Amino acid sequence: MARSTREAILTAAAELMRHKGYGALGMKDIAEAAGAPIGSLYHHFRGGKVQIAREALVNAGAAYALLIPTIIDEHTDLGEAIEAVYAQAAEDMAGTGFANMCPVGTVAAEVADTVEELRETSASVIEAWVAGGTAYFVGRGLDEAQARDVTLAIVGALEGAFILARTLRSTEPLLAAGRALAPQYRGTRLTAQPDPERVLPGGVGFPR
């Protein structure tokens, strides 16, 4: 099914923010990447660049939230599952030529003290990741406190490792983060996959 112009604009904006951040992003850039007339950006997004960025971050956050069930579902050992997340992240990042893997983290760091509306949006996306990841791990048999700690550890270490990996042009930071974090949870059993209808949307992710 063909994407609508609105969807194309949001997808283009998310991809551009991965590579350029928010400050360097121009409406003309978005229009060209979306293959849309620049007038259509203002037609669909009366709030201009801030509105486009806000909605693009929300959409990207929801898509990235699928990573936890996608990678971890097949594992029954939490340590092995965590190491698999970082191994996949390393493979995917190398495959993109070390493009920034997460526009949410990039924009959050860039505008935390300058564009309050986008800081709030980024915070909401991250809170949804944490809430969803916590619910997922509770559904796999962890108690709530441990489930939240595991989710925060995965999210925090991934975001930091993405920055180092991109800067160094090396997968070593991602693989090292996985090796350091996984042993703490090796032997922690995950129960059978939870009922998807009981799992809140959320988690952590990066594009394949």
HELIX and SHEET records of a PDB file:
HELIX    1   1 THR A    5  LYS A   20  1                                  16    
HELIX    2   2 MET A   27  ALA A   34  1                                   8    
HELIX    3   3 ILE A   38  HIS A   44  1                                   7    
HELIX    4   4 GLY A   48  TYR A   64  1                                  17    
HELIX    5   5 LEU A   67  ILE A   72  1                                   6    
HELIX    6   6 LEU A   78  GLY A   95  1                                  18    
HELIX    7   7 PRO A  103  VAL A  111  1                                   9    
HELIX    8   8 GLU A  116  GLY A  139  1                                  24    
HELIX    9   9 GLU A  144  LEU A  168  1                                  25    
HELIX   10  10 GLU A  172  LEU A  181  1                                  10    
HELIX   11  11 ALA A  182  GLN A  184  5                                   3    
HELIX   12  12 PRO A  196  ARG A  198  5                                   3    
END                                                                             
